[in-house]
Amino acid sequence: MLSCRELGYRYPGGGWAIRGVSLEVRGGEALAVLGANGSGKTTLILLLAGLLDPSSGCVCYNGVDVRELGLRYRRVCGVLFQSPEDQLIAPTVREDIAIGPLQLSFSREEVEKAVREAAMQAGADHLLDRRTMRLSQGEKKRVALAGVLAASPKVLLLDEPASGLDLGGVELVKSLIRAYRSRGCIVVFTTQDSELAAELADRVLLLRSGLVHAYGPAREVLSDLDLLAEAGVKPPSPALAYRQAGLDGSPPLTPGELAEKIRELRGDLG
């Protein structure tokens, strides 16, 4: 389990980036950290990854402070940065994806296997011999994701994993998050897209100006359209259409749920 209590980070000599964040994510669960630009989403990911030292509170993995775990936590935690340029450091795609397995002392055969499998999972297997700096933005994102997956993390921390990707790339990210949940991994991802959160998350943490605006089951948080608007987040389109139509009851959050609602209404009218 990944958890934090009253977690906060204060800029040196400045104000708080985030403050008072408490959460728990168990194996097999996905948490969506939702919020507008500047709400503190990236800072929270860096804190959960142990890449920033908290100014208050702590981050724990299976009940132990990640600062005490040190490298033991780094070995099970994979982090995808929002900008792939911050992550790609090797000359070629193959070399870059191999960095994690090499750091974990995989054998040569294990490294090669991990690179191949991770590249296929991320849809980057056709890029293995390309130069990293000559890739498109979407290709860089896929390669950075493959580099995270190659180390077989038990905790996946993904900062805006769907940004900069085409529709096929977004669907790939969705399938990966679902797959890692099904394996019992912990997944935390940030997004401004409430519809993505509705499709993938068990729970939602809604941030507003560095503070927790809401935290709870995804349906509970995402069904409160006024709450989302207060945090500067666009509600799911199906829910917005449902409300604008003046319909009562819990709003649909995904296109599939909206289609089901329409079928139910047609049945009632028929």
ABEGO torsion letter per residue (X at the ends): XBBBBGBBBBBBGBBBABBGBBBBBBBGBBBBBBEBBGAGAAAAAAAAAGABBBABEBBBBGGBBAAAAEAAAAAABBBBBABAAAABABABAAAAAAAAAAAAGBBAAAAAAAAAAAAAAAGAAAAAABBAAABBAAAAAAAAAAAAAAAGBABBBBBGAABGBBAAAAAAAAAAAAAAAAAGBBBBBBBABAAAAAAABABBBBBBGGBBABBEBAAAAAABAAAAAAAGBBBBAAAAAAAAAGBBEBBBABAAAAAAAAAAAAAAAX
